[in-house]
Amino acid sequence: MAGGASTFRGLGNYGELFDQIYLLLQGGPNFSTRPAIEYIYETGFTQDRTGYASALSIVFFLLIVAVSVLLFAGVRRLQRGTP
């Protein structure tokens, strides 16, 4: 279960890094270092496309839920000892 807890902690740290990435890189050369959260933020607040940004947020949330479920299933399988 420690793997799942560290995954959630890592996702929380990713959210805390948003302002640092945004202030330091601002997308980098040709937006190559822009994370998904920054794209959602710019779409919603800079371009005034709030509906599209909220749809992107829901898709991003569902992606995080899917990855979390897969990680928890993998940890549970490892704890049981089945490959």
C-alpha positions as a Python dict, from the first residue, in 0.01 Angstrom:
ca = {
    (1, 'M'): (0, 0, 0),
    (2, 'A'): (300, 228, 36),
    (3, 'G'): (327, 251, -343),
    (4, 'G'): (-22, 395, -370),
    (5, 'A'): (40, 650, -96),
    (6, 'S'): (361, 769, -258),
    (7, 'T'): (180, 800, -590),
    (8, 'F'): (-81, 1029, -439),
    (9, 'R'): (190, 1229, -265),
    (10, 'G'): (369, 1264, -599),
    (11, 'L'): (53, 1391, -766),
    (12, 'G'): (13, 1648, -489),
    (13, 'N'): (371, 1762, -535),
    (14, 'Y'): (308, 1796, -908),
    (15, 'G'): (29, 2042, -834),
    (16, 'E'): (259, 2241, -608),
    (17, 'L'): (520, 2267, -883),
    (18, 'F'): (282, 2440, -1123),
    (19, 'D'): (375, 2794, -1024),
    (20, 'Q'): (748, 2722, -1036),
    (21, 'I'): (729, 2568, -1382),
    (22, 'Y'): (507, 2849, -1506),
    (23, 'L'): (729, 3128, -1374),
    (24, 'L'): (1060, 2976, -1477),
    (25, 'L'): (987, 2821, -1815),
    (26, 'Q'): (652, 2957, -1940),
    (27, 'G'): (624, 2671, -2183),
    (28, 'G'): (989, 2654, -2283),
    (29, 'P'): (1096, 2652, -2645),
    (30, 'N'): (790, 2589, -2862),
    (31, 'F'): (586, 2488, -2553),
    (32, 'S'): (783, 2163, -2518),
    (33, 'T'): (800, 2176, -2136),
    (34, 'R'): (443, 2286, -2069),
    (35, 'P'): (255, 2044, -1840),
    (36, 'A'): (-110, 1960, -1892),
    (37, 'I'): (-218, 2169, -1593),
    (38, 'E'): (-57, 2478, -1741),
    (39, 'Y'): (-232, 2419, -2073),
    (40, 'I'): (-567, 2388, -1895),
    (41, 'Y'): (-496, 2707, -1698),
    (42, 'E'): (-402, 2908, -2007),
    (43, 'T'): (-699, 2779, -2203),
    (44, 'G'): (-944, 2870, -1929),
    (45, 'F'): (-810, 3198, -1796),
    (46, 'T'): (-596, 3350, -2070),
    (47, 'Q'): (-800, 3251, -2374),
    (48, 'D'): (-1140, 3271, -2195),
    (49, 'R'): (-1239, 2922, -2309),
    (50, 'T'): (-1370, 2806, -1973),
    (51, 'G'): (-1598, 2533, -2107),
    (52, 'Y'): (-1315, 2369, -2298),
    (53, 'A'): (-1081, 2406, -2000),
    (54, 'S'): (-1333, 2243, -1767),
    (55, 'A'): (-1377, 1954, -2012),
    (56, 'L'): (-998, 1913, -2021),
    (57, 'S'): (-992, 1915, -1642),
    (58, 'I'): (-1247, 1635, -1626),
    (59, 'V'): (-1052, 1427, -1878),
    (60, 'F'): (-731, 1489, -1681),
    (61, 'F'): (-908, 1387, -1359),
    (62, 'L'): (-1038, 1066, -1518),
    (63, 'L'): (-687, 989, -1642),
    (64, 'I'): (-549, 1030, -1290),
    (65, 'V'): (-826, 806, -1151),
    (66, 'A'): (-753, 538, -1413),
    (67, 'V'): (-380, 542, -1337),
    (68, 'S'): (-453, 527, -964),
    (69, 'V'): (-684, 227, -1004),
    (70, 'L'): (-422, 45, -1210),
    (71, 'L'): (-152, 120, -953),
    (72, 'F'): (-369, 2, -664),
    (73, 'A'): (-455, -317, -854),
    (74, 'G'): (-85, -377, -921),
    (75, 'V'): (9, -322, -558),
    (76, 'R'): (-271, -552, -442),
    (77, 'R'): (-155, -818, -686),
    (78, 'L'): (204, -788, -561),
    (79, 'Q'): (91, -817, -200),
    (80, 'R'): (-94, -1139, -278),
    (81, 'G'): (213, -1278, -453),
    (82, 'T'): (49, -1346, -789),
    (83, 'P'): (225, -1225, -1103),
}
